[in-house]
Amino acid sequence: MDTETQSINHWSDKSNDIPFKTTKRCVGNGEEKLAKELGITLIGGQNCTADLTHSILGKISVKDMTIDDCTLGTEGCHTMRKIFRRIVNPFVCWIEKYESQCELVQSFNNSMNNKYGSSRITILDGIDRYELSKTNLVELNNNLEKLKKYKLDSEVKYNSLNSEYINDIIYNMGDKSLQEMLNDCVRKEATDMTLIIVYKDKGWIIVKDISKLSCPRITRGAPRINYN
């Protein structure tokens, strides 16, 4: 078992008899196969935060990235919704309150009511559904960064920027962007537990460099986790 580098650990003869694709409820693809490789006999179930537990690696989160990035579980969704409640939702409320009174807010409203890239829904609809494509998420992040710059520029005079909504947004974001906060959200998967990514044909890898993890988009109410 290679735990010192970021190289792929190829599936060995130990797990030849274990299929990668699972048919069991609450057991993800590759979990049983990885358990055989690591000599683990007990696999976590529906009420377990960890997929596997190892005597050295501790609690393990297993993510199948054979085809694409994948979604986080309950804890990741909970953290993401906190971010939305404290930052994204107040931004939307601010736009709805002032868009008919302020040209700056009108420009934000136009952007938020638009679709970007190949997105099928607008940013605003995506926020309501917790469905943000990569391009819509990039634009939402850009809008919030523009907002911070307007707020911090002493020469910019818009009464709408004095709103409590804006003060709360700036305070809750601190020195981070929305994208950075979402990246931190998915990286918790590799700091709270040992994150192991599995691939059907390649094998598995223990994620040690969490900077390679990011949140590229949000689908089905959950942040996606990508390993670069």
Secondary structure, DSSP 8 states (H G I E B T S, - for coil): ---SSSS-B---GGGTTS-SS--STT--TTHHHHHHHHT---B--TT-S-SEEETTTEEEEEEE-SSS-EE--HHHHHHHHHHIIIIIHHHHHHHHHHTTT-HHHHHHHHHHTS--TT-SS-HHHHHHHT-B-HHHHHHHHHHHHHHHHHHH-TT---GGGGSHHHHHHHHHHTT--HHHHHHHHHHHHHHSSEEEEEETTTEEEE---GGGEE---EETTEEEEEE-
